[in-house]
Amino acid sequence: MSALIAATAFAATVAAGQDLRKARVAEWKPIVAKFQKPSALRAAWQLSNSVALYVLLWFLMYWSLKISHLLTLSLTILSGAVVVRVFIIMHDCGHGSFLKSKLANDIVGFVAGIVVFTPYYHWRWEHSLHHASSGDLDRRGTGDVWTMTVQEYLDSSRWMRCVYRLARNPFVLLVIAPVFVFVFRQRFSSRKANSRERWSVWWTNLGILGMALTLSWVFGWKMYLFIQLLITTVAGAIGIWMFYVQHQFDGAYWERGEAWDYTVAALQGSSFYRLPKILQWFSGSIGFHHIHHLSPRIPNYNLERCHRAHPIFQDVKPVTIRSSLNSAKLHLWDEERRKLISFRHLKRLQKRGADTGASARNPPHARRQC
């Protein structure tokens, strides 16, 4: 009964057109509480079918190289998608939501981290910072896609603007950056990490080495490196794209200081990426990202059920595959207009400002494009 009352109050708050920040934790928490309970059966089934499929695809890729490179490419896409699914399992373990036992979560999460080239404890620490600051302009930088405001971009040197434009280039963002992050950057710990996070990196590196030696013994080291690089590239591209669309979309939310609100950041600053069922399966339902950010303790296999449990969650405007492609054109957060805009849009604004004599937001050095 209390959950029903809370749900009604939560819906009434938004239906009345009031600010979402009034829908505090006390109002939405009872709605999501029943979906926060892990299921050992669901978790075991998800883990077993993911691991079995990944192992099978490795052998099929090895076999396919003798038949058709086109077949190998198709299997690479499938393998990369399965790695994303394994990553989501690790992700849920990091939130303590995949299994009931903390120890079981940590064991599964650590082993899954080796498979996806990610140090579990170190990643969990950084990811917790992302959840605590998502949508907060004053706390950007950890676990985020690099995002500048318009004014920050205009105030930057020409060199820094060129670097930023390069970082936001789709090829760099989806191909070069993922390989760099998963193969190289995550082999080292952050200077801010504590001893457990640091040791997590080195133990994961040791686990990856053991996995690489074993698979090299089975398939040959050249074949292992070739297949592993293909899978890592595809999985990284899919994973980074998913993460990008979840926070970089038309209608996204960013605020500063006290104006920032957790509930609003979750429901408005995290997208509902509506995917076909097969893609939802491979991505571990993480497209229901607004639900995940509202309550990270909900395991991925319960996200859709929670989304369907109350109209307030379904009222969030979905991002489709087609509309998500427009996200690649969004580069800067415009604090005046409170939306993400493209470099081209900024150029039009600069031209319009120059034509009208406005110069406050169009300093001379900003006119020199990269």
MOLINMO-V771709 format. One record per pair of residues at least 4 apart in sequence whose C-alpha atoms are under 8 Angstrom apart, sorted by sequence separation. I is the first residue (numbers start at 1). J is the second residue. If there is no record, write none. Layout:
# MOLINMO-V771709
{{I | J} {I | J}}
This chain:
# MOLINMO-V771709
{{1 | 5} {2 | 6} {3 | 7} {4 | 8} {5 | 9} {6 | 10} {7 | 11} {8 | 12} {9 | 13} {10 | 14} {11 | 15} {12 | 16} {13 | 17} {14 | 18} {18 | 22} {19 | 23} {23 | 27} {24 | 28} {25 | 29} {26 | 30} {27 | 31} {28 | 32} {29 | 33} {30 | 34} {32 | 36} {33 | 37} {39 | 43} {40 | 44} {41 | 45} {42 | 46} {43 | 47} {44 | 48} {45 | 49} {46 | 50} {47 | 51} {48 | 52} {49 | 53} {50 | 54} {51 | 55} {52 | 56} {53 | 57} {54 | 58} {55 | 59} {56 | 60} {57 | 61} {58 | 62} {59 | 63} {60 | 64} {61 | 65} {62 | 66} {63 | 67} {64 | 68} {65 | 69} {67 | 71} {68 | 72} {69 | 73} {70 | 74} {71 | 75} {72 | 76} {73 | 77} {74 | 78} {75 | 79} {76 | 80} {77 | 81} {78 | 82} {79 | 83} {80 | 84} {81 | 85} {82 | 86} {83 | 87} {84 | 88} {85 | 89} {86 | 90} {87 | 91} {88 | 92} {89 | 93} {90 | 94} {91 | 95} {92 | 96} {93 | 97} {96 | 100} {100 | 104} {101 | 105} {102 | 106} {103 | 107} {104 | 108} {105 | 109} {106 | 110} {107 | 111} {108 | 112} {109 | 113} {110 | 114} {111 | 115} {112 | 116} {113 | 117} {114 | 118} {119 | 123} {120 | 124} {121 | 125} {122 | 126} {123 | 127} {124 | 128} {125 | 129} {126 | 130} {127 | 131} {128 | 132} {129 | 133} {130 | 134} {136 | 140} {140 | 144} {141 | 145} {148 | 152} {149 | 153} {150 | 154} {151 | 155} {152 | 156} {156 | 160} {157 | 161} {158 | 162} {159 | 163} {160 | 164} {161 | 165} {162 | 166} {163 | 167} {164 | 168} {165 | 169} {168 | 172} {169 | 173} {170 | 174} {171 | 175} {172 | 176} {173 | 177} {174 | 178} {175 | 179} {176 | 180} {177 | 181} {178 | 182} {179 | 183} {180 | 184} {181 | 185} {182 | 186} {183 | 187} {184 | 188} {189 | 193} {193 | 197} {194 | 198} {195 | 199} {196 | 200} {197 | 201} {198 | 202} {199 | 203} {200 | 204} {201 | 205} {202 | 206} {203 | 207} {204 | 208} {205 | 209} {206 | 210} {207 | 211} {208 | 212} {209 | 213} {210 | 214} {211 | 215} {212 | 216} {213 | 217} {214 | 218} {215 | 219} {216 | 220} {217 | 221} {219 | 223} {220 | 224} {221 | 225} {222 | 226} {223 | 227} {224 | 228} {225 | 229} {226 | 230} {227 | 231} {228 | 232} {229 | 233} {230 | 234} {231 | 235} {232 | 236} {233 | 237} {234 | 238} {235 | 239} {236 | 240} {237 | 241} {238 | 242} {239 | 243} {240 | 244} {241 | 245} {242 | 246} {243 | 247} {244 | 248} {245 | 249} {248 | 252} {255 | 259} {256 | 260} {260 | 264} {261 | 265} {262 | 266} {263 | 267} {264 | 268} {265 | 269} {266 | 270} {267 | 271} {275 | 279} {276 | 280} {277 | 281} {278 | 282} {279 | 283} {280 | 284} {281 | 285} {283 | 287} {288 | 292} {289 | 293} {290 | 294} {291 | 295} {292 | 296} {298 | 302} {299 | 303} {302 | 306} {303 | 307} {304 | 308} {305 | 309} {306 | 310} {309 | 313} {310 | 314} {311 | 315} {312 | 316} {319 | 323} {320 | 324} {321 | 325} {322 | 326} {323 | 327} {324 | 328} {325 | 329} {326 | 330} {334 | 338} {335 | 339} {341 | 345} {342 | 346} {343 | 347} {344 | 348} {345 | 349} {346 | 350} {347 | 351} {348 | 352} {349 | 353} {350 | 354} {351 | 355} {352 | 356} {353 | 357} {354 | 358} {358 | 362} {359 | 363} {362 | 366} {363 | 367} {364 | 368} {13 | 18} {14 | 19} {23 | 28} {38 | 43} {64 | 69} {92 | 97} {93 | 98} {99 | 104} {100 | 105} {113 | 118} {114 | 119} {118 | 123} {134 | 139} {135 | 140} {141 | 146} {148 | 153} {156 | 161} {167 | 172} {168 | 173} {170 | 175} {171 | 176} {172 | 177} {173 | 178} {179 | 184} {180 | 185} {181 | 186} {182 | 187} {193 | 198} {215 | 220} {216 | 221} {219 | 224} {247 | 252} {255 | 260} {260 | 265} {264 | 269} {265 | 270} {275 | 280} {280 | 285} {291 | 296} {292 | 297} {298 | 303} {308 | 313} {319 | 324} {333 | 338} {334 | 339} {341 | 346} {353 | 358} {354 | 359} {362 | 367} {13 | 19} {14 | 20} {65 | 71} {92 | 98} {93 | 99} {96 | 102} {99 | 105} {113 | 119} {133 | 139} {134 | 140} {166 | 172} {167 | 173} {215 | 221} {216 | 222} {254 | 260} {280 | 286} {286 | 292} {292 | 298} {307 | 313} {308 | 314} {333 | 339} {334 | 340} {353 | 359} {13 | 20} {64 | 71} {65 | 72} {98 | 105} {113 | 120} {133 | 140} {216 | 223} {280 | 287} {307 | 314} {333 | 340} {334 | 341} {64 | 72} {97 | 105} {153 | 161} {189 | 197} {190 | 198} {213 | 221} {216 | 224} {332 | 340} {333 | 341} {353 | 361} {354 | 362} {13 | 22} {14 | 23} {89 | 98} {96 | 105} {110 | 119} {189 | 198} {215 | 224} {216 | 225} {331 | 340} {332 | 341} {353 | 362} {13 | 23} {110 | 120} {188 | 198} {330 | 340} {331 | 341} {332 | 342} {61 | 72} {94 | 105} {109 | 120} {110 | 121} {253 | 264} {254 | 265} {292 | 303} {330 | 341} {331 | 342} {332 | 343} {350 | 361} {93 | 105} {94 | 106} {130 | 142} {189 | 201} {212 | 224} {253 | 265} {275 | 287} {291 | 303} {329 | 341} {330 | 342} {331 | 343} {350 | 362} {10 | 23} {93 | 106} {129 | 142} {130 | 143} {188 | 201} {274 | 287} {329 | 342} {330 | 343} {61 | 75} {129 | 143} {130 | 144} {187 | 201} {188 | 202} {273 | 287} {274 | 288} {286 | 300} {329 | 343} {60 | 75} {61 | 76} {93 | 108} {94 | 109} {127 | 142} {186 | 201} {187 | 202} {253 | 268} {254 | 269} {272 | 287} {273 | 288} {285 | 300} {288 | 303} {291 | 306} {93 | 109} {126 | 142} {127 | 143} {252 | 268} {253 | 269} {271 | 287} {272 | 288} {273 | 289} {284 | 300} {285 | 301} {288 | 304} {291 | 307} {10 | 27} {126 | 143} {251 | 268} {252 | 269} {253 | 270} {271 | 288} {272 | 289} {284 | 301} {286 | 303} {350 | 367} {9 | 27} {10 | 28} {57 | 75} {90 | 108} {91 | 109} {187 | 205} {251 | 269} {252 | 270} {271 | 289} {272 | 290} {285 | 303} {90 | 109} {252 | 271} {270 | 289} {271 | 290} {285 | 304} {288 | 307} {6 | 26} {7 | 27} {89 | 109} {90 | 110} {270 | 290} {6 | 27} {7 | 28} {57 | 78} {58 | 79} {146 | 167} {269 | 290} {6 | 28} {57 | 79} {90 | 112} {247 | 269} {249 | 271} {268 | 290} {291 | 313} {7 | 30} {89 | 112} {90 | 113} {247 | 270} {267 | 290} {270 | 293} {6 | 30} {7 | 31} {246 | 270} {247 | 271} {266 | 290} {267 | 291} {6 | 31} {54 | 79} {87 | 112} {246 | 271} {266 | 291} {86 | 112} {87 | 113} {94 | 120} {245 | 271} {246 | 272} {266 | 292} {267 | 293} {3 | 30} {4 | 31} {94 | 121} {246 | 273} {266 | 293} {267 | 294} {2 | 30} {3 | 31} {54 | 82} {245 | 273} {266 | 294} {53 | 82} {54 | 83} {86 | 115} {87 | 116} {95 | 124} {86 | 116} {90 | 120} {94 | 124} {263 | 294} {50 | 82} {83 | 115} {262 | 294} {83 | 116} {91 | 124} {50 | 85} {51 | 86} {50 | 86} {47 | 86} {246 | 287} {47 | 89} {246 | 289} {272 | 316} {274 | 318} {242 | 287} {272 | 317} {273 | 318} {274 | 319} {275 | 320} {267 | 313} {272 | 318} {273 | 319} {274 | 320} {275 | 321} {271 | 318} {272 | 319} {273 | 320} {274 | 321} {268 | 316} {271 | 319} {273 | 321} {267 | 316} {182 | 232} {179 | 232} {179 | 233} {182 | 236} {43 | 98} {178 | 233} {43 | 99} {179 | 236} {175 | 233} {178 | 236} {38 | 97} {39 | 98} {40 | 99} {178 | 237} {37 | 97} {38 | 98} {39 | 99} {40 | 100} {36 | 97} {38 | 99} {39 | 100} {175 | 236} {38 | 100} {174 | 236} {175 | 237} {178 | 240} {37 | 100} {174 | 237} {118 | 182} {174 | 238} {117 | 182} {116 | 182} {117 | 183} {174 | 240} {119 | 186} {122 | 189} {173 | 240} {174 | 241} {118 | 186} {119 | 187} {117 | 186} {122 | 193} {125 | 197} {122 | 196} {121 | 196} {122 | 197} {249 | 324} {121 | 197} {122 | 198} {249 | 326} {250 | 327} {122 | 200} {249 | 327} {121 | 200} {122 | 201} {245 | 324} {248 | 327} {120 | 200} {121 | 201} {250 | 330} {119 | 200} {120 | 201} {249 | 330} {119 | 201} {245 | 327} {248 | 330} {120 | 204} {254 | 338} {119 | 204} {253 | 338} {118 | 204} {119 | 205} {253 | 339} {117 | 204} {252 | 339} {251 | 339} {252 | 340} {250 | 339} {251 | 340} {114 | 204} {250 | 340} {113 | 204} {114 | 205} {117 | 208} {249 | 340} {248 | 340} {114 | 207} {115 | 208} {110 | 204} {114 | 208} {145 | 244} {137 | 254} {135 | 253} {136 | 254} {137 | 255} {138 | 256} {135 | 254} {136 | 255} {137 | 256} {138 | 257} {135 | 255} {136 | 256} {137 | 257} {136 | 257} {136 | 260} {135 | 260} {135 | 265} {134 | 265} {135 | 269} {134 | 269} {83 | 231} {80 | 231} {84 | 235} {79 | 231} {80 | 232} {83 | 235} {80 | 233} {81 | 234} {76 | 230} {77 | 231} {80 | 234} {81 | 235} {84 | 238} {76 | 231} {80 | 235} {84 | 239} {79 | 235} {80 | 236} {62 | 219} {77 | 234} {81 | 238} {76 | 234} {77 | 235} {80 | 238} {170 | 328} {62 | 223} {131 | 293} {168 | 331} {62 | 227} {61 | 227} {58 | 227} {153 | 332} {150 | 332} {148 | 331} {149 | 332} {150 | 333} {151 | 334} {147 | 331} {148 | 332} {149 | 333} {150 | 334} {147 | 332} {148 | 333} {149 | 334} {150 | 335} {147 | 333} {149 | 335} {88 | 283} {89 | 284} {85 | 281} {88 | 284} {150 | 346} {85 | 282} {84 | 282} {85 | 283} {88 | 286} {84 | 283} {85 | 284} {97 | 296} {82 | 282} {84 | 284} {97 | 297} {81 | 282} {95 | 296} {96 | 297} {97 | 298} {98 | 299} {81 | 283} {95 | 297} {97 | 299} {98 | 300} {92 | 297} {92 | 299} {154 | 361} {158 | 365} {92 | 300} {154 | 362} {155 | 363} {157 | 365} {158 | 366} {162 | 370} {154 | 363} {161 | 370} {151 | 361} {158 | 368} {154 | 365} {155 | 366} {158 | 369} {159 | 370} {88 | 300} {154 | 366} {158 | 370} {25 | 263} {24 | 263} {21 | 261} {23 | 263} {21 | 262} {21 | 263} {20 | 263} {21 | 264} {20 | 264} {43 | 301} {42 | 301} {38 | 298} {36 | 297} {37 | 298} {38 | 299} {36 | 298} {37 | 299} {32 | 295} {35 | 298} {36 | 299} {35 | 299} {32 | 298} {36 | 302} {35 | 302} {35 | 303} {35 | 305} {35 | 306} {32 | 306} {14 | 312} {11 | 311} {11 | 312} {10 | 312} {7 | 310}}
